[in-house]
Amino acid sequence: MELVNAERFAGTRTGVRIERILCPVDFSEVSAQAYRYTQSMADHYHATLVAQHIVELWQHPSGFYSPSAQLLEFRRNLVDDGQNDLQQFVRTFGGIQADCVVQEGSAADAILCLARERTISLIVLGTHGRRGFDRLMLGSVTERVLRHSSCPVLAIRQSAPDSSKLDSQDDSVLIRRILCCVDFSAHSERALQYALSLADVFDAEVIVLHVLDGTSCSSAIEKEAMTTRENFEKLIPPAAHSSKRIHLTVRLGKAYQEILQFASEVHSDVIVTGVHGRHALDLAVFGSTSYRVIQLGPVPVLAVPI
């Protein structure tokens, strides 16, 4: 149920700075899709692109049966092969030059460590996820990076995006409509800053979505809707005028379900949501709205930590 359709506000350049973007690569299809997003983001933000591949020894059990000297050579060869494969992967896409980094270790730890060392502004990460009984479980690498990253993470699911999100001529990513989920807390404000920044560089529109509890009585809902409009006007930066379109929509129901349904209805190209901190996506918080949106969203989700 849509309650409010606010007048159009105009977006503006925000204080968001995206200068270095990290894209971990495992050479899978979803990894290639994540790299397309990385290239597009780096191009629009004039940012440095870092492509990373992690060699995990557990994926190569045969090496453990070798004598120590041969094991060291085996590990060196794996890293060298990974470097060659990563450089070939990057060349295949052309476009922006990438700094190729190949490391041995645990994937999640290596990603987080490199992000800290390089002062990464944004991590773009393809996630394979799971299906069936475990479909609400994120891949272990994605989950750990989301929980511990101090910078925003753009999570690209294996099933997203569809071909309509790509430019038919150069295979670049297009972002025309951004859905920003808010609850008017501090992390909502930060998420909106990133949504406005994306809208600014991609010349896109922003739909700000707030979900009210559908179990409330009608009088309470009407009052909450009025409060929502007031909070929304306070949330929008004063300088947000004259160039971009920003709408407010309020829905009734369970937050993650309404977000996912609305994202499909309006054909959003990316969902932006705030996360409460490094442990907000812990598996113990299985009902987390952000967690479910990231796993089940029909499009990539930008998770912004505070």
C-alpha positions in Angstrom: 0.0 0.0 0.0 1.5 3.3 -1.1 0.7 6.2 1.3 3.0 9.0 0.3 4.4 10.2 -3.0 6.5 13.2 -2.1 7.2 16.1 -4.4 10.4 15.9 -6.3 13.6 17.1 -4.6 16.8 17.6 -6.5 19.9 15.6 -5.8 23.3 17.1 -5.4 27.0 16.2 -5.0 27.5 14.9 -1.5 30.5 14.5 0.7 30.9 10.9 -0.4 34.3 10.2 -1.9 35.0 6.9 -3.8 38.6 7.0 -4.7 39.7 3.3 -4.7 37.5 0.4 -5.6 38.3 -3.2 -4.8 36.9 -6.2 -6.7 37.8 -9.7 -5.6 37.9 -12.1 -8.6 37.4 -15.9 -8.6 36.9 -16.1 -12.4 33.2 -17.2 -12.0 30.3 -15.7 -14.0 29.1 -13.7 -11.0 32.7 -12.5 -10.5 32.8 -11.2 -14.1 29.5 -9.4 -13.5 30.9 -7.8 -10.3 33.9 -6.7 -12.3 31.6 -4.9 -14.8 30.1 -3.0 -12.0 33.5 -2.2 -10.6 34.6 -0.8 -14.0 31.5 1.3 -14.3 31.8 2.7 -10.8 35.5 3.4 -11.3 34.7 5.2 -14.5 31.9 7.4 -13.1 33.8 8.2 -9.9 37.2 8.5 -11.6 38.5 6.0 -9.1 41.4 3.6 -9.0 40.5 0.0 -9.6 42.1 -2.8 -7.7 41.4 -6.4 -8.9 42.3 -9.1 -6.4 42.5 -12.9 -6.6 43.1 -15.1 -3.6 44.7 -18.5 -3.8 43.3 -20.7 -1.1 45.3 -23.9 -0.6 42.4 -26.0 0.6 41.1 -25.9 -3.0 44.3 -27.6 -4.1 44.6 -30.7 -1.8 47.1 -32.5 -4.0 49.9 -30.1 -3.0 49.7 -31.2 0.7 51.1 -34.7 -0.3 54.3 -33.2 -1.7 57.6 -32.9 0.2 58.2 -29.5 1.9 60.5 -28.2 -0.9 58.1 -29.2 -3.6 55.1 -27.7 -1.6 56.8 -24.3 -1.6 57.3 -24.5 -5.3 53.7 -25.7 -5.8 52.5 -22.7 -3.8 54.6 -20.3 -5.8 53.3 -21.8 -9.0 49.7 -21.3 -7.9 50.3 -17.7 -7.2 52.1 -17.2 -10.5 49.3 -18.9 -12.4 46.8 -16.8 -10.5 48.6 -13.6 -11.5 48.6 -14.6 -15.1 44.9 -15.6 -15.0 44.0 -12.4 -13.3 45.9 -10.2 -15.8 44.2 -12.1 -18.6 40.8 -11.7 -17.0 41.4 -7.9 -16.7 42.6 -7.6 -20.3 39.4 -9.4 -21.5 37.3 -6.5 -20.2 39.5 -3.7 -21.4 38.6 -0.3 -20.2 40.1 1.1 -17.1 43.5 -0.2 -16.1 43.4 -2.3 -12.9 46.1 -2.9 -10.3 46.2 -6.7 -10.1 46.9 -8.2 -6.7 47.3 -12.0 -6.1 47.6 -13.4 -2.6 47.6 -16.7 -0.8 45.4 -17.1 2.2 41.8 -17.1 3.4 39.6 -15.2 0.9 37.6 -13.1 3.4 40.6 -12.2 5.5 42.7 -11.3 2.4 39.9 -9.0 1.1 39.5 -7.2 4.4 43.2 -6.9 4.9 43.8 -5.4 1.4 40.9 -3.1 1.9 42.5 -1.7 5.0 46.0 -1.5 3.5 44.8 0.3 0.4 42.2 2.5 2.2 39.6 1.1 -0.1 36.4 3.3 -0.5 34.2 0.5 -1.9 34.3 -3.2 -2.3 32.3 -4.8 -5.2 31.8 -8.4 -4.4 30.0 -11.2 -6.4 28.2 -13.6 -4.1 27.1 -17.1 -5.1 24.7 -17.5 -2.2 22.7 -20.7 -1.7 19.4 -22.0 -2.8 16.7 -24.2 -1.4 16.6 -24.8 2.4 19.6 -22.5 2.8 18.6 -19.7 0.5 18.7 -17.2 3.3 22.3 -18.0 4.0 24.9 -15.8 2.3 28.1 -17.3 1.0 30.7 -17.4 3.9 33.1 -15.0 2.2 30.4 -12.5 1.5 28.9 -12.7 4.9 32.3 -12.2 6.7 33.2 -9.2 4.4 29.8 -7.6 5.0 30.1 -8.1 8.7 33.6 -6.7 9.1 34.2 -4.2 6.3 34.6 -0.6 7.4 33.7 0.6 3.9 30.5 0.1 1.8 30.1 -3.2 0.0 28.2 -3.6 -3.2 27.0 -7.2 -3.2 26.2 -8.7 -6.7 24.1 -11.8 -6.5 24.6 -14.6 -9.1 21.1 -14.0 -10.5 21.5 -10.3 -10.9 21.4 -8.2 -12.9 19.5 -9.2 -16.0 20.5 -8.1 -19.5 18.5 -4.9 -19.4 20.9 -3.4 -16.9 23.8 -3.5 -19.4 24.4 -1.1 -22.3 24.0 -3.1 -25.5 27.0 -1.5 -27.1 29.8 -1.6 -24.5 28.4 -4.0 -21.9 28.7 -1.3 -19.2 26.4 -1.1 -16.3 23.6 1.4 -16.3 22.0 2.8 -13.1 18.8 4.7 -13.8 16.7 4.1 -10.6 18.1 3.8 -7.1 16.0 2.5 -4.2 17.2 3.8 -0.8 15.7 2.1 2.3 15.5 4.3 5.4 14.2 4.1 8.9 15.4 7.6 9.8 18.2 6.4 12.0 21.8 7.5 11.7 22.7 4.7 9.3 19.7 5.8 7.1 21.2 9.2 6.7 24.6 7.7 5.6 22.9 5.4 3.2 21.0 8.3 1.6 24.3 10.2 1.1 25.6 7.3 -0.9 22.3 6.9 -2.8 22.4 10.6 -3.7 26.1 10.3 -4.7 25.2 7.4 -7.1 22.3 9.4 -8.5 24.6 12.3 -9.1 27.3 10.4 -11.0 24.9 8.2 -12.9 22.3 10.8 -13.6 19.7 8.6 -11.9 16.6 9.1 -9.8 16.3 8.1 -6.1 13.2 6.5 -4.5 13.4 6.7 -0.7 11.4 3.9 0.9 10.2 3.7 4.5 8.1 0.8 5.6 5.5 1.1 8.4 4.4 -1.8 10.6 1.3 -3.2 8.8 -0.2 -4.3 12.2 -0.8 -0.7 13.4 -4.3 0.8 13.4 -5.4 3.2 10.7 -5.2 6.4 12.9 -1.7 5.4 14.0 -0.6 4.8 10.4 -1.9 8.2 9.3 0.1 9.9 12.1 3.2 7.9 11.3 2.9 8.8 7.6 2.8 12.5 8.5 5.8 12.1 10.8 7.6 10.2 8.0 7.1 13.1 5.5 8.5 15.5 8.1 11.5 13.3 8.9 12.1 12.9 5.1 12.3 16.6 4.5 14.8 16.9 7.4 16.8 14.0 6.0 17.3 15.5 2.6 20.4 17.8 2.4 19.6 21.5 1.9 21.7 21.6 -1.2 19.6 18.8 -2.8 17.9 20.8 -5.4 17.5 21.5 -9.1 19.1 18.5 -10.8 18.0 15.0 -9.7 14.6 13.5 -8.8 14.0 12.2 -5.3 10.7 10.6 -4.3 9.4 9.4 -0.9 7.2 6.3 -0.8 5.8 4.7 2.4 4.5 1.2 2.5 2.8 -1.0 5.0 4.0 -4.5 5.9 7.1 -6.5 6.9 10.1 -4.4 6.0 12.2 -6.8 3.9 9.2 -8.2 2.0 8.0 -4.7 1.1 11.5 -3.6 0.1 11.9 -6.6 -2.2 8.5 -6.3 -3.7 8.8 -2.6 -4.3 12.2 -3.0 -5.8 10.7 -5.3 -8.4 7.7 -3.1 -9.0 9.7 0.0 -9.8 12.5 -1.9 -11.6 15.2 -0.4 -9.5 18.8 -1.0 -10.6 20.4 -1.0 -7.2 19.2 -1.0 -3.6 21.0 1.1 -1.0 20.6 0.2 2.7 22.5 1.0 5.9 23.8 -1.6 8.3 24.1 -0.9 12.0 27.7 -2.0 12.4 30.2 -4.7 12.0 28.1 -7.4 13.6 24.7 -6.3 12.3 24.8 -9.1 9.7 25.8 -11.8 12.2 23.9 -15.1 11.6 22.4 -14.8 15.0 20.4 -11.9 13.7 18.7 -14.1 11.1 15.7 -11.8 10.9 17.8 -8.8 9.9 16.1 -6.7 7.2 19.4 -5.8 5.6 20.6 -9.4 5.6 17.5 -10.6 3.8 17.5 -7.8 1.3 21.1 -8.5 0.4 20.5 -12.2 0.0 17.1 -12.1 -1.7 17.2 -8.7 -3.6 16.4 -8.8 -7.3 19.3 -6.4 -8.0 22.7 -5.5 -6.4 22.6 -4.1 -2.9 24.9 -1.4 -1.6 25.4 -2.0 2.1 26.6 1.1 3.9 28.1 0.7 7.4 28.2 3.3 10.1 
